[in-house]
Amino acid sequence: MVRMIVGSGWHPRLFREEVLRIYDSDQAIHPRIVIVDQKENPDLTCSHSSMILDNAIILPMRVEGISESIRQWLSEYPINDTFAVRTTILGDGVPGLKRRNIEGTIGKEITDTGAIVDLNDPEITVRIILAGAADQPQHPDSLISEPVAVIGIENTVNHPFLNQPMTSMPFFKPVTLDPRLASLLISLAYSKGEPPSVVIDPFSGTGCIPIQAHYRGIPVLASDLDPEMIKGSKVNFEHVFGPTPPGSAFHQSDVSKMVDLWGVRENAAFIFDPPYARNSRSSSDAFEVFMSACYTASKIDPEGHIVTILPTSSEYRVDNLEIPDTEEVMGKKWSDLIHGMEQIGWQIELAIMTRVHKSLSRIIVRAVGCGAQK
């Protein structure tokens, strides 16, 4: 059986990277559609995915071939409950395939098998995706948006904390990380579909990363230099989940003292949004704090992972897949940051730039420990 993950239009490259990490699949048939094994955990979805399609197939690109394709599909996956056929168009859609015509054709084939249409409260939603080229400028992408049409049974996955803004929490600050971005960072810490054994966040802030980690069942160790922030982080966490469970903890601490606080760990992921001036791409102090976090992380688990998000130039260049060596990141050149991390045992294996707004871009980074204490 085949499952397809359909991504949002926010950042197709990051969407596919997330699917690769948590589903261990790179079978992209479109920048925003990836095939995965349907046996995988249906409760785990991508932070920015639009939906999951089960029993999914690729449809012919001509209306004339769709009826036969649907009859074959129904012979393998019969529909016995009430249903509705709905269409989602991505980008420019598929030339020659119109929403109303294709829904009518497919609806007729399903009702001919005896299934009953219910447009108001169907037990099953048959979802058609007509995916084409992007209809507006996107983040740079190496994968060409060739049109494709797919169909499957929509699988609804409920992740309440992705849609619940941090403004609804008891403790809130304007610098709070977006829940979906926090969830994305956690996804990027997976390896071949397996989560880390523990998430360590040395800049806990209002607790967005700890909340997203615990929701997935990953123990979290959170700290922050500011006692108000770590107290607020714990308040938010316990507001959502109740008392902090064994294996997780919140403590006020300087980032340089993390190894004394948490000790040596295995399969650890250091996931954080480091402190920096949010409206500026440069801060030498922020760079030193970041490097201190990386150094201490290498002492806790020299073979772990770092996943973080760093500020960069306000002039986002949509034609660059690779980040230029001269790009300024927290007052340093990008090449200097790479070299600095390598010197303390971290190899950057993923770095993707993303627009935040007109005056700010960020680089999402995944680094793997080289296992050597330096």
Summary of the structure (lengths in Angstrom):
residues: 374
radius of gyration: 22.7
end to end distance: 47.3
largest distance: 68.9
contacts: 1238
relative contact order: 0.11
helix: 30%
strand: 28%
